[in-house]
């Protein structure tokens, strides 16, 4: 099944959906952000095998740490990775993979 990626215009949440084309046609009219209910736009930067920069940086909220430990996370991730309020921010697919691997997670797609 194809993967469709959306980014919330309000909170920058990345939404990844796997569905068939007929399901997509029904789904696209009703999609809203799962977190804040905001409008979403299709993210074509992750389609196929692109490695370019994302349309908007992805705040990886599920990997957030207490801001007290932000310095530790920055040191662990290395230079070039932004961390804001304990949330790592990926600017492209390579950074996302690096963040997930360094923090001990496997990417699901």
LUMDREN-866376 format. One line per field, with one value per atom (N, C-alpha, C): x, y, z; atom name. Coordinates in pm, 1 decimal. Layout:
residues N
east = (X / ...)
north = (Y / ...)
up = (Z / ...)
at = (CA / ...)
END
This chain:
residues 109
east = (82.7 / 0.0 / 86.9 / 42.8 / 119.0 / 115.9 / 219.6 / 226.4 / 199.7 / 113.2 / 82.1 / 124.8 / 199.6 / 251.0 / 189.8 / 150.8 / 92.0 / 161.9 / 164.7 / 218.7 / 112.7 / 89.0 / -9.5 / 43.6 / -40.6 / -3.2 / 11.4 / -56.0 / -61.0 / 50.8 / 68.3 / 163.6 / 280.5 / 289.2 / 399.1 / 406.3 / 298.4 / 296.0 / 300.8 / 385.9 / 392.4 / 290.2 / 204.8 / 104.5 / 138.7 / 164.0 / 196.1 / 81.0 / 22.4 / -91.3 / -59.8 / -88.9 / -75.9 / -216.2 / -250.0 / -384.6 / -386.0 / -489.6 / -506.3 / -556.7 / -551.0 / -594.6 / -742.8 / -833.5 / -974.6 / -995.5 / -922.8 / -932.6 / -883.0 / -775.6 / -717.4 / -817.7 / -892.1 / -988.6 / -1095.7 / -1140.4 / -1238.3 / -1174.1 / -1051.1 / -980.9 / -938.9 / -892.2 / -832.2 / -929.1 / -1057.1 / -1155.1 / -1175.7 / -1146.1 / -1177.4 / -1056.5 / -935.6 / -817.0 / -795.2 / -773.3 / -737.8 / -625.4 / -554.4 / -446.4 / -503.8 / -440.0 / -484.1 / -459.8 / -361.5 / -321.4 / -401.4 / -407.9 / -468.1 / -592.1 / -624.0 / -740.9 / -718.6 / -593.7 / -561.0 / -563.6 / -556.9 / -551.0 / -416.1 / -414.6 / -289.7 / -265.4 / -138.9 / -104.6 / -19.1 / -27.7 / 47.0 / 195.2 / 275.1 / 420.2 / 480.8 / 519.5 / 577.7 / 726.8 / 789.2 / 933.7 / 975.3 / 884.6 / 920.1 / 878.3 / 815.8 / 772.6 / 892.9 / 885.4 / 994.9 / 1120.3 / 1231.6 / 1360.6 / 1430.5 / 1357.5 / 1419.4 / 1499.8 / 1604.3 / 1682.5 / 1693.0 / 1616.3 / 1620.2 / 1557.0 / 1558.7 / 1502.0 / 1350.8 / 1293.4 / 1149.2 / 1092.6 / 965.4 / 896.1 / 897.2 / 869.5 / 878.3 / 956.4 / 1040.4 / 1111.7 / 1012.7 / 1050.2 / 962.6 / 1004.0 / 911.3 / 931.8 / 897.9 / 998.2 / 980.1 / 932.6 / 804.7 / 746.7 / 753.1 / 740.8 / 741.7 / 879.1 / 982.5 / 1117.3 / 1162.1 / 1068.6 / 1102.0 / 1150.5 / 1236.5 / 1283.8 / 1253.4 / 1264.8 / 1249.9 / 1353.7 / 1313.9 / 1409.5 / 1534.6 / 1526.6 / 1645.2 / 1757.1 / 1718.7 / 1815.4 / 1847.4 / 1804.5 / 1825.6 / 1973.8 / 2058.4 / 2202.2 / 2259.5 / 2213.1 / 2256.8 / 2216.2 / 2091.8 / 2042.5 / 2122.2 / 2149.5 / 2226.7 / 2364.1 / 2427.5 / 2560.3 / 2553.1 / 2449.8 / 2434.1 / 2407.5 / 2325.2 / 2289.9 / 2400.9 / 2484.7 / 2596.2 / 2559.7 / 2658.6 / 2637.1 / 2539.7 / 2470.9 / 2382.7 / 2239.4 / 2210.9 / 2074.3 / 2022.1 / 1910.6 / 1849.8 / 1761.0 / 1763.0 / 1674.2 / 1614.1 / 1480.1 / 1412.6 / 1313.1 / 1326.7 / 1239.5 / 1235.4 / 1351.0 / 1360.7 / 1314.0 / 1274.8 / 1222.6 / 1325.1 / 1374.9 / 1466.1 / 1391.2 / 1458.8 / 1397.7 / 1475.9 / 1407.6 / 1470.2 / 1440.5 / 1542.9 / 1525.0 / 1524.7 / 1564.9 / 1559.7 / 1555.4 / 1534.5 / 1517.7 / 1643.1 / 1760.6 / 1884.2 / 1895.5 / 1857.6 / 1860.7 / 1760.6 / 1642.4 / 1541.3 / 1594.5 / 1654.9 / 1711.0 / 1822.8 / 1908.7 / 2019.5 / 1965.3 / 1865.7 / 1807.4 / 1749.3 / 1671.3 / 1607.2 / 1710.1 / 1811.5 / 1914.3 / 1994.0 / 2033.7 / 2112.4 / 2035.9 / 1904.3 / 1823.9 / 1771.4 / 1811.8 / 1779.3 / 1647.6 / 1596.3 / 1469.2 / 1492.7 / 1405.4 / 1406.9 / 1296.7 / 1322.5 / 1218.1 / 1123.9 / 993.5 / 893.1 / 862.8 / 909.7 / 871.3 / 986.5)
north = (-118.4 / 0.0 / 124.4 / 228.1 / 352.4 / 423.6 / 500.3 / 581.5 / 726.5 / 791.5 / 932.1 / 1008.0 / 1116.7 / 1195.8 / 1334.9 / 1379.4 / 1511.8 / 1581.5 / 1715.1 / 1794.0 / 1894.0 / 1902.5 / 1996.4 / 2138.8 / 2225.9 / 2365.5 / 2440.0 / 2390.1 / 2458.3 / 2413.5 / 2280.9 / 2230.5 / 2151.9 / 2141.7 / 2072.6 / 1922.4 / 1861.3 / 1717.4 / 1644.7 / 1543.9 / 1460.9 / 1349.2 / 1332.7 / 1226.6 / 1136.4 / 1008.6 / 911.7 / 812.2 / 797.7 / 707.6 / 609.1 / 481.0 / 377.7 / 335.5 / 347.4 / 310.2 / 290.2 / 220.1 / 199.1 / 328.2 / 334.7 / 455.7 / 484.2 / 384.9 / 415.6 / 469.0 / 411.1 / 460.9 / 605.1 / 635.1 / 769.1 / 873.2 / 841.3 / 937.4 / 974.4 / 877.7 / 906.5 / 980.6 / 943.8 / 996.3 / 1142.3 / 1178.7 / 1310.6 / 1425.1 / 1403.5 / 1510.4 / 1536.6 / 1438.6 / 1452.4 / 1464.9 / 1469.1 / 1463.5 / 1594.4 / 1579.3 / 1688.1 / 1634.8 / 1724.8 / 1685.4 / 1606.5 / 1493.4 / 1409.4 / 1476.7 / 1569.7 / 1630.9 / 1757.5 / 1850.2 / 1980.7 / 2010.1 / 1923.5 / 1945.2 / 2045.4 / 2089.8 / 2188.1 / 2131.7 / 2222.3 / 2183.6 / 2118.9 / 2022.6 / 1957.6 / 1975.0 / 1967.2 / 1973.0 / 1851.6 / 1807.3 / 1689.8 / 1721.7 / 1630.3 / 1645.8 / 1555.7 / 1615.7 / 1538.3 / 1514.8 / 1582.3 / 1570.6 / 1431.6 / 1353.7 / 1220.6 / 1112.6 / 1147.0 / 1048.3 / 987.2 / 860.7 / 794.6 / 787.7 / 819.2 / 807.6 / 942.0 / 1047.0 / 1178.1 / 1189.7 / 1270.0 / 1297.9 / 1448.0 / 1526.1 / 1671.9 / 1718.4 / 1847.9 / 1904.6 / 1892.5 / 1874.2 / 1870.9 / 2009.0 / 2012.7 / 2139.7 / 2219.7 / 2152.8 / 2211.1 / 2112.0 / 2161.3 / 2068.4 / 1985.3 / 1861.7 / 1772.7 / 1774.5 / 1816.9 / 1810.3 / 1668.4 / 1594.9 / 1453.9 / 1442.4 / 1477.9 / 1485.8 / 1353.9 / 1242.1 / 1113.1 / 1079.8 / 1152.6 / 1129.2 / 1238.6 / 1321.2 / 1433.8 / 1385.2 / 1465.6 / 1439.2 / 1561.7 / 1544.8 / 1657.3 / 1762.9 / 1890.6 / 1994.9 / 2001.1 / 1950.3 / 1946.3 / 1862.8 / 1762.3 / 1670.6 / 1705.0 / 1822.4 / 1863.8 / 1865.5 / 1916.5 / 1921.2 / 1783.3 / 1686.8 / 1548.3 / 1494.7 / 1526.3 / 1479.6 / 1543.2 / 1673.0 / 1743.2 / 1679.1 / 1650.8 / 1588.7 / 1450.0 / 1375.8 / 1239.6 / 1240.6 / 1335.6 / 1340.5 / 1398.2 / 1483.4 / 1540.3 / 1670.3 / 1730.5 / 1860.6 / 1851.9 / 1961.7 / 1969.9 / 1929.0 / 1873.8 / 1835.3 / 1937.3 / 2000.1 / 2097.0 / 2026.1 / 2075.6 / 2027.4 / 2150.4 / 2157.6 / 2273.5 / 2224.3 / 2272.0 / 2231.6 / 2080.0 / 2014.7 / 1870.8 / 1788.5 / 1855.7 / 1786.5 / 1791.8 / 1675.4 / 1677.0 / 1718.7 / 1794.1 / 1846.0 / 1794.9 / 1721.0 / 1667.6 / 1760.9 / 1798.6 / 1886.2 / 1809.6 / 1683.7 / 1598.7 / 1452.1 / 1365.0 / 1221.7 / 1161.3 / 1204.6 / 1152.4 / 1188.1 / 1312.5 / 1352.2 / 1271.0 / 1246.6 / 1168.5 / 1028.6 / 964.8 / 831.0 / 833.3 / 934.9 / 948.1 / 962.0 / 1048.2 / 1069.8 / 939.8 / 871.4 / 748.3 / 640.5 / 626.4 / 524.6 / 556.9 / 682.7 / 723.2 / 704.8 / 728.1 / 713.2 / 570.5 / 478.5 / 337.4 / 292.4 / 364.3 / 327.1 / 286.1 / 199.4 / 159.0 / 232.8 / 277.9 / 345.0 / 239.5 / 268.0 / 169.7 / 160.7 / 252.2 / 245.4 / 216.7)
up = (0.0 / 0.0 / 0.0 / -69.1 / -69.7 / 65.6 / 91.1 / 212.2 / 173.8 / 249.6 / 228.5 / 352.9 / 334.6 / 445.3 / 443.8 / 562.1 / 579.2 / 694.1 / 690.0 / 799.4 / 841.1 / 971.7 / 1024.3 / 1007.5 / 956.9 / 935.9 / 1068.6 / 1172.4 / 1301.5 / 1396.5 / 1412.9 / 1513.3 / 1453.4 / 1320.4 / 1251.0 / 1276.7 / 1323.0 / 1345.6 / 1211.6 / 1200.5 / 1081.3 / 1094.8 / 994.4 / 992.3 / 874.7 / 903.4 / 800.2 / 791.8 / 675.0 / 655.5 / 543.2 / 566.0 / 464.6 / 424.0 / 297.0 / 252.1 / 101.5 / 55.9 / -87.4 / -152.0 / -283.2 / -354.0 / -331.1 / -337.8 / -308.6 / -165.9 / -67.9 / 69.3 / 76.7 / 4.4 / 5.1 / -43.4 / -149.6 / -204.9 / -103.0 / -21.3 / 83.8 / 200.4 / 231.1 / 347.3 / 330.1 / 210.8 / 188.7 / 218.2 / 198.3 / 222.9 / 371.5 / 455.6 / 597.4 / 688.5 / 635.3 / 720.3 / 797.4 / 924.9 / 1016.5 / 1104.3 / 1169.0 / 1259.5 / 1376.6 / 1409.8 / 1521.1 / 1655.1 / 1659.1 / 1785.3 / 1816.3 / 1718.0 / 1745.5 / 1661.2 / 1564.7 / 1480.1 / 1368.2 / 1349.5 / 1246.9 / 1105.8 / 1008.8 / 867.8 / 839.1 / 748.0 / 710.4 / 561.0 / 522.7 / 380.6 / 348.1 / 225.5 / 179.6 / 180.4 / 232.0 / 235.9 / 129.5 / 17.9 / -92.0 / -73.4 / 21.9 / 38.4 / 83.5 / 142.8 / 189.0 / 91.7 / -18.5 / -116.7 / -186.7 / -213.6 / -285.5 / -201.1 / -262.7 / -195.1 / -183.1 / -156.9 / -147.3 / -19.1 / -22.9 / 97.4 / 119.1 / 45.7 / 58.6 / 187.4 / 208.9 / 329.9 / 329.0 / 448.2 / 462.6 / 435.2 / 391.2 / 369.5 / 499.9 / 610.0 / 743.9 / 829.5 / 920.2 / 1008.7 / 1089.8 / 1120.9 / 1196.5 / 1342.7 / 1428.2 / 1572.4 / 1614.9 / 1658.9 / 1692.2 / 1837.6 / 1858.1 / 1992.2 / 2067.8 / 1998.9 / 2067.2 / 2126.4 / 2086.5 / 2138.2 / 2234.7 / 2279.1 / 2366.4 / 2503.5 / 2564.5 / 2700.5 / 2786.1 / 2914.6 / 3006.0 / 2967.1 / 2956.0 / 2916.5 / 3004.4 / 3127.4 / 3215.0 / 3152.3 / 3074.6 / 3014.2 / 2869.4 / 2825.1 / 2686.0 / 2649.6 / 2737.1 / 2710.5 / 2686.2 / 2765.6 / 2749.6 / 2612.2 / 2570.9 / 2441.5 / 2327.9 / 2337.0 / 2233.0 / 2219.4 / 2332.8 / 2330.2 / 2265.8 / 2297.4 / 2243.8 / 2093.3 / 2045.8 / 1903.9 / 1817.5 / 1876.0 / 1801.2 / 1732.2 / 1665.4 / 1601.6 / 1483.7 / 1458.7 / 1342.9 / 1370.4 / 1488.7 / 1524.4 / 1625.7 / 1593.7 / 1684.2 / 1785.1 / 1909.1 / 2014.2 / 2079.5 / 2082.1 / 2140.9 / 2245.7 / 2367.4 / 2478.5 / 2494.4 / 2473.6 / 2490.5 / 2372.1 / 2260.6 / 2142.7 / 2029.9 / 1982.3 / 1867.8 / 1740.9 / 1654.8 / 1532.8 / 1412.2 / 1324.2 / 1202.8 / 1086.3 / 1013.6 / 898.2 / 765.6 / 769.4 / 649.7 / 693.8 / 598.8 / 629.2 / 692.1 / 648.2 / 704.9 / 853.0 / 888.7 / 1029.5 / 1110.9 / 1054.4 / 1125.1 / 1155.0 / 1054.9 / 1074.2 / 1178.3 / 1172.7 / 1268.1 / 1410.7 / 1428.7 / 1561.6 / 1615.2 / 1532.8 / 1578.3 / 1612.5 / 1529.2 / 1553.2 / 1679.4 / 1695.3 / 1811.8 / 1942.2 / 1938.1 / 2060.3 / 2078.2 / 1989.0 / 2005.0 / 1946.3 / 1847.0 / 1783.8 / 1639.3 / 1589.2 / 1449.2 / 1377.8 / 1255.9 / 1177.2 / 1122.3 / 1130.8 / 1092.9 / 944.7 / 860.9 / 719.2 / 630.4)
at = (N / CA / C / N / CA / C / N / CA / C / N / CA / C / N / CA / C / N / CA / C / N / CA / C / N / CA / C / N / CA / C / N / CA / C / N / CA / C / N / CA / C / N / CA / C / N / CA / C / N / CA / C / N / CA / C / N / CA / C / N / CA / C / N / CA / C / N / CA / C / N / CA / C / N / CA / C / N / CA / C / N / CA / C / N / CA / C / N / CA / C / N / CA / C / N / CA / C / N / CA / C / N / CA / C / N / CA / C / N / CA / C / N / CA / C / N / CA / C / N / CA / C / N / CA / C / N / CA / C / N / CA / C / N / CA / C / N / CA / C / N / CA / C / N / CA / C / N / CA / C / N / CA / C / N / CA / C / N / CA / C / N / CA / C / N / CA / C / N / CA / C / N / CA / C / N / CA / C / N / CA / C / N / CA / C / N / CA / C / N / CA / C / N / CA / C / N / CA / C / N / CA / C / N / CA / C / N / CA / C / N / CA / C / N / CA / C / N / CA / C / N / CA / C / N / CA / C / N / CA / C / N / CA / C / N / CA / C / N / CA / C / N / CA / C / N / CA / C / N / CA / C / N / CA / C / N / CA / C / N / CA / C / N / CA / C / N / CA / C / N / CA / C / N / CA / C / N / CA / C / N / CA / C / N / CA / C / N / CA / C / N / CA / C / N / CA / C / N / CA / C / N / CA / C / N / CA / C / N / CA / C / N / CA / C / N / CA / C / N / CA / C / N / CA / C / N / CA / C / N / CA / C / N / CA / C / N / CA / C / N / CA / C / N / CA / C / N / CA / C / N / CA / C / N / CA / C / N / CA / C / N / CA / C / N / CA / C / N / CA / C / N / CA / C / N / CA / C / N / CA / C)
END
